[in-house]
């Protein structure tokens, strides 16, 4: 049934177009017939040849939409035929002019120019030949040459206007598609950013709480004071994780002014993003000996760095230390930050190894890829890998002031993302 309905639609449209063409041709034929039968003074009397030329012209005009060149040729023969046999009339050229208009409106400029030149030359020649007969009124060759040019110019104007409108519509459509793609890209980037934030918060906190819980369990009988301190740290880490998650979710649920929150539900306070000044507190969440983390800043002035760079450096250190706790049996780890005279901040996290037995990931996680994305988002780079003497190193180089318009190094298209994911998977055997 659907196929049958679709097959009827083109035939219905064809019938509608054919009806319009026949109606227009009939209307033009009636107007031309009135002028032909008027027999103005000095014009040849209408006879069978005159009406035959009219019939041929009207019949040819029926093809003005589907075959414009054919319609122009047939109606041109009728119009020039009337001129040659001595008919004078203001509307005898109407079928030819209508066909010329449709040819210009539906064609291209080069064809219009060629047809205009040939039609003007033929019309002027017919006027000159008709004036050679003695006693016959001489039509103006210049006026006769202008007759086919006028409808061609009008058709060219209409066609140009139509093309301009189509161009503007297409450009608006392309702009709309670009806006949709840009909106989708922003949504994807925002989803990746939220995923990185949640991963950093949850993975680090759960790892730290697991280690602290292990310390509390081991020291529960022999050193209750150490066990209590570890449990207090577990509680503090849990509260910190809840605070950061609440901050993230508050930003996601932020309502516009025209959709206020109910009065009974006060909005929670949004905490600022972590900075490098909070690194000592981050390191303090780990047990004093699992591993023992040493922080070196080299007199770095964290206040001189932009908040975006500080957040990226903080999260990279957080994720790197989480990987140390989860996948390494190292007793010592070092975190160093250094800003050079070239405007680059180097963040390095190194542990002495070896890898924790059974700590190898079954499938690669998102930690290393997330750190690379964080570095790339601010225009920096990230390197990671095992050291020759054992252990593992993560080194990020971040610009202290990202230039405007610079494309992030970590956002290099689908090929770059695929390559980064592959590299992260290879290194994920040691770290996730």
DRENLUM-540461 format. One line per 3 residues: number of its first residue (from 0); for each residue z, x, y of C-alpha. Coordinates in nm, 2 decimals. Layout:
N
NUM) Z:X:Y; ...
This chain:
432
0) 0.00:0.00:0.00; 0.08:0.28:0.24; -0.24:0.46:0.17
3) -0.44:0.14:0.22; -0.27:0.08:0.55; -0.34:0.43:0.67
6) -0.71:0.39:0.57; -0.73:0.08:0.78; -0.60:0.24:1.09
9) -0.90:0.48:1.16; -1.14:0.19:1.10; -0.95:-0.03:1.34
12) -0.96:0.24:1.61; -1.33:0.30:1.55; -1.40:-0.07:1.59
15) -1.20:-0.09:1.91; -1.38:0.21:2.06; -1.72:0.07:1.96
18) -1.63:-0.26:2.12; -1.54:-0.09:2.45; -1.87:0.12:2.44
21) -2.08:-0.19:2.38; -1.90:-0.39:2.65; -1.95:-0.11:2.91
24) -2.32:-0.07:2.81; -2.38:-0.44:2.84; -2.21:-0.45:3.18
27) -2.42:-0.16:3.31; -2.73:-0.32:3.16; -2.67:-0.65:3.34
30) -2.62:-0.48:3.68; -2.93:-0.27:3.63; -3.13:-0.58:3.51
33) -3.05:-0.76:3.84; -3.17:-0.47:4.05; -3.49:-0.44:3.83
36) -3.57:-0.81:3.86; -3.52:-0.81:4.24; -3.86:-0.65:4.31
39) -3.79:-0.50:4.65; -4.09:-0.46:4.88; -4.30:-0.16:4.80
42) -4.17:-0.15:4.44; -4.38:-0.22:4.13; -4.34:-0.56:3.98
45) -4.13:-0.58:3.67; -4.33:-0.61:3.35; -4.28:-0.55:2.97
48) -4.27:-0.17:3.02; -4.00:-0.20:3.28; -3.78:-0.41:3.05
51) -3.86:-0.19:2.76; -3.72:0.11:2.95; -3.41:-0.09:3.04
54) -3.36:-0.18:2.67; -3.39:0.19:2.57; -3.15:0.29:2.85
57) -2.89:0.04:2.75; -2.92:0.13:2.38; -2.88:0.50:2.46
60) -2.58:0.43:2.68; -2.40:0.29:2.37; -2.36:0.65:2.25
63) -2.20:0.78:2.57; -1.86:0.84:2.41; -1.96:0.97:2.06
66) -2.29:1.15:2.15; -2.29:1.22:2.52; -2.60:1.45:2.51
69) -2.80:1.19:2.33; -2.69:0.92:2.58; -2.79:1.15:2.88
72) -3.13:1.22:2.73; -3.22:0.86:2.65; -3.09:0.71:2.98
75) -3.26:1.00:3.16; -3.59:0.91:3.01; -3.55:0.55:3.12
78) -3.44:0.64:3.48; -3.72:0.90:3.53; -3.97:0.66:3.37
81) -3.89:0.39:3.63; -3.94:0.65:3.91; -4.28:0.77:3.77
84) -4.42:0.41:3.73; -4.32:0.32:4.09; -4.00:0.12:4.06
87) -3.76:0.15:4.35; -3.40:0.03:4.33; -3.05:0.15:4.43
90) -2.90:0.08:4.08; -3.18:0.18:3.85; -3.02:0.52:3.80
93) -2.68:0.36:3.70; -2.72:0.40:3.32; -2.81:0.77:3.36
96) -2.53:0.83:3.61; -2.27:0.67:3.37; -2.39:0.88:3.08
99) -2.38:1.20:3.29; -2.02:1.12:3.40; -1.90:1.09:3.04
102) -2.08:1.41:2.94; -1.91:1.61:3.21; -1.57:1.44:3.15
105) -1.58:1.51:2.77; -1.76:1.85:2.77; -1.71:2.20:2.91
108) -1.81:2.35:3.25; -2.09:2.56:3.11; -2.27:2.27:2.96
111) -2.21:2.06:3.27; -2.38:2.33:3.48; -2.68:2.35:3.25
114) -2.72:1.98:3.23; -2.68:1.94:3.61; -2.95:2.20:3.68
117) -3.20:2.05:3.43; -3.13:1.69:3.55; -3.16:1.78:3.92
120) -3.49:1.96:3.85; -3.63:1.68:3.64; -3.53:1.42:3.90
123) -3.68:1.61:4.19; -4.00:1.67:3.99; -4.04:1.30:3.90
126) -4.00:1.21:4.27; -4.27:1.45:4.38; -4.51:1.33:4.10
129) -4.44:0.96:4.19; -4.53:1.02:4.56; -4.87:1.17:4.48
132) -5.02:0.82:4.42; -5.19:0.68:4.73; -5.02:0.38:4.88
135) -4.69:0.42:4.68; -4.36:0.47:4.87; -4.25:0.83:4.83
138) -3.88:0.87:4.72; -3.69:1.16:4.87; -3.69:1.45:4.63
141) -3.37:1.59:4.78; -3.19:1.25:4.74; -3.33:1.22:4.39
144) -3.20:1.56:4.30; -2.85:1.47:4.43; -2.83:1.16:4.21
147) -2.75:1.33:3.88; -2.52:1.59:4.05; -2.27:1.33:4.19
150) -2.16:1.18:3.85; -2.14:1.53:3.70; -1.91:1.64:3.98
153) -1.69:1.33:3.94; -1.67:1.39:3.56; -1.58:1.75:3.61
156) -1.30:1.66:3.85; -1.16:1.41:3.60; -1.19:1.65:3.31
159) -1.01:1.92:3.51; -0.73:1.69:3.61; -0.70:1.58:3.24
162) -0.68:1.94:3.13; -0.42:2.03:3.40; -0.21:1.74:3.29
165) -0.23:1.84:2.93; -0.14:2.20:3.03; 0.17:2.09:3.21
168) 0.27:1.86:2.93; 0.22:2.14:2.68; 0.42:2.38:2.90
171) 0.70:2.13:2.93; 0.70:2.09:2.55; 0.71:2.47:2.50
174) 0.99:2.50:2.75; 1.18:2.22:2.56; 1.13:2.41:2.23
177) 1.25:2.73:2.39; 1.56:2.56:2.52; 1.63:2.42:2.18
180) 1.58:2.76:2.02; 1.80:2.92:2.28; 2.07:2.65:2.22
183) 2.05:2.71:1.84; 2.07:3.08:1.90; 2.38:3.04:2.11
186) 2.54:2.81:1.85; 2.48:3.07:1.58; 2.62:3.35:1.79
189) 2.93:3.14:1.87; 2.98:3.06:1.51; 2.96:3.43:1.42
192) 3.20:3.51:1.70; 3.45:3.24:1.57; 3.40:3.36:1.21
195) 3.48:3.72:1.32; 3.79:3.61:1.51; 3.93:3.41:1.22
198) 3.85:3.68:0.97; 4.03:3.94:1.18; 4.33:3.72:1.23
201) 4.37:3.59:0.87; 4.26:3.91:0.68; 4.48:4.14:0.88
204) 4.79:3.92:0.89; 4.77:3.82:0.52; 4.73:4.19:0.42
207) 5.02:4.30:0.64; 5.24:4.02:0.51; 5.15:4.10:0.15
210) 5.25:4.47:0.20; 5.57:4.37:0.38; 5.66:4.12:0.10
213) 5.60:4.39:-0.16; 5.84:4.62:0.03; 6.10:4.34:0.05
216) 6.07:4.27:-0.32; 6.11:4.64:-0.41; 6.41:4.70:-0.19
219) 6.58:4.36:-0.25; 6.85:4.50:-0.49; 6.89:4.86:-0.38
222) 6.84:4.84:0.00; 6.90:4.49:0.13; 6.87:4.60:0.49
225) 6.52:4.73:0.43; 6.43:4.41:0.25; 6.56:4.20:0.54
228) 6.37:4.40:0.79; 6.05:4.36:0.59; 6.11:3.98:0.56
231) 6.16:3.96:0.94; 5.83:4.14:0.99; 5.67:3.89:0.75
234) 5.80:3.61:0.97; 5.69:3.78:1.29; 5.34:3.84:1.14
237) 5.32:3.48:1.04; 5.42:3.36:1.38; 5.17:3.60:1.55
240) 4.89:3.47:1.32; 4.98:3.11:1.40; 4.98:3.18:1.77
243) 4.63:3.35:1.75; 4.49:3.07:1.54; 4.63:2.81:1.78
246) 4.47:2.99:2.07; 4.13:3.00:1.89; 4.15:2.63:1.79
249) 4.26:2.53:2.14; 3.95:2.69:2.28; 3.73:2.51:2.03
252) 3.89:2.18:2.10; 3.88:2.22:2.48; 3.77:1.87:2.61
255) 3.56:1.83:2.93; 3.72:1.67:3.23; 3.58:1.33:3.16
258) 3.75:1.33:2.81; 4.12:1.42:2.89; 4.37:1.47:2.62
261) 4.63:1.19:2.57; 4.94:1.22:2.79; 5.16:1.24:2.48
264) 4.98:1.55:2.35; 5.03:1.83:2.60; 4.77:2.11:2.58
267) 4.91:2.43:2.42; 4.92:2.75:2.62; 4.61:2.97:2.57
270) 4.71:3.33:2.52; 4.50:3.61:2.66; 4.28:3.82:2.43
273) 4.44:4.13:2.27; 4.41:4.46:2.46; 4.45:4.82:2.37
276) 4.80:4.82:2.52; 4.90:4.60:2.22; 4.79:4.86:1.96
279) 5.15:4.99:1.92; 5.26:4.64:1.83; 4.97:4.60:1.59
282) 5.06:4.93:1.41; 5.43:4.82:1.41; 5.35:4.53:1.18
285) 5.28:4.77:0.89; 5.57:4.92:0.69; 5.68:5.26:0.81
288) 5.56:5.43:0.50; 5.27:5.22:0.37; 5.09:5.39:0.53
291) 5.24:5.58:0.81; 5.00:5.53:1.10; 4.98:5.77:1.39
294) 4.82:5.66:1.72; 4.66:5.91:1.96; 4.51:5.78:2.29
297) 4.47:6.11:2.47; 4.58:5.97:2.81; 4.33:5.68:2.79
300) 4.36:5.44:3.08; 4.31:5.11:2.90; 4.33:4.91:3.23
303) 4.00:5.08:3.34; 3.81:4.93:3.05; 3.66:4.58:3.05
306) 3.84:4.31:2.85; 3.54:4.27:2.62; 3.54:4.63:2.53
309) 3.91:4.63:2.48; 3.89:4.33:2.25; 3.61:4.49:2.04
312) 3.81:4.82:2.01; 4.13:4.63:1.92; 3.96:4.42:1.65
315) 3.79:4.73:1.50; 4.12:4.91:1.47; 4.28:4.60:1.33
318) 4.01:4.55:1.06; 4.00:4.92:0.98; 4.38:4.94:0.92
321) 4.36:4.62:0.72; 4.11:4.79:0.49; 4.34:5.09:0.46
324) 4.62:4.87:0.34; 4.40:4.67:0.10; 4.19:4.94:-0.05
327) 4.36:5.28:0.00; 4.67:5.44:-0.15; 4.69:5.67:0.15
330) 5.04:5.76:0.28; 4.90:5.85:0.63; 4.64:5.72:0.86
333) 4.54:5.81:1.21; 4.40:5.60:1.49; 4.25:5.79:1.79
336) 4.08:5.66:2.11; 3.90:5.89:2.35; 3.69:5.82:2.66
339) 3.45:6.10:2.76; 3.28:6.17:3.09; 2.96:6.00:2.98
342) 3.12:5.66:2.98; 3.17:5.62:2.61; 3.48:5.52:2.43
345) 3.52:5.66:2.08; 3.75:5.47:1.84; 3.83:5.64:1.51
348) 4.04:5.53:1.21; 4.09:5.78:0.93; 4.30:5.77:0.62
351) 4.36:6.05:0.37; 4.29:5.85:0.06; 4.26:5.81:-0.24
354) 4.13:5.47:-0.31; 4.39:5.22:-0.45; 4.35:5.16:-0.83
357) 4.19:4.82:-0.88; 4.13:4.79:-0.51; 3.76:4.80:-0.54
360) 3.60:4.47:-0.42; 3.43:4.26:-0.68; 3.17:4.16:-0.41
363) 3.14:4.30:-0.06; 3.33:4.12:0.22; 3.26:4.08:0.58
366) 3.49:4.34:0.73; 3.25:4.63:0.77; 2.97:4.40:0.88
369) 3.20:4.23:1.13; 3.31:4.56:1.28; 2.94:4.66:1.32
372) 2.86:4.33:1.49; 3.16:4.37:1.72; 3.04:4.72:1.82
375) 2.68:4.60:1.87; 2.79:4.30:2.08; 2.91:4.53:2.35
378) 2.62:4.77:2.32; 2.79:5.02:2.09; 2.75:5.16:1.74
381) 2.96:5.19:1.43; 2.96:5.46:1.16; 3.17:5.45:0.84
384) 3.19:5.62:0.51; 3.40:5.84:0.27; 3.50:6.19:0.38
387) 3.42:6.50:0.18; 3.78:6.59:0.12; 3.88:6.23:0.03
390) 3.97:5.93:0.24; 3.76:5.71:0.45; 3.66:5.71:0.82
393) 3.55:5.44:1.06; 3.41:5.55:1.39; 3.29:5.33:1.67
396) 3.13:5.44:2.00; 3.15:5.18:2.27; 3.02:5.19:2.63
399) 3.31:5.16:2.88; 3.08:4.96:3.11; 2.79:4.78:2.94
402) 2.48:4.78:3.17; 2.33:4.44:3.26; 2.03:4.33:3.06
405) 2.08:4.58:2.78; 2.02:4.44:2.44; 2.32:4.48:2.21
408) 2.26:4.76:1.96; 2.40:4.54:1.68; 2.16:4.26:1.75
411) 1.82:4.39:1.64; 1.66:4.09:1.47; 1.65:3.96:1.12
414) 1.53:4.30:0.97; 1.82:4.48:1.14; 2.07:4.23:1.02
417) 1.94:4.25:0.67; 1.96:4.63:0.67; 2.31:4.61:0.81
420) 2.42:4.37:0.54; 2.28:4.59:0.28; 2.46:4.90:0.42
423) 2.78:4.70:0.44; 2.74:4.59:0.08; 2.70:4.95:-0.04
426) 3.01:5.06:0.15; 3.19:4.75:0.03; 3.26:4.91:-0.30
429) 3.52:5.11:-0.12; 3.61:4.89:0.18; 3.56:4.52:0.27
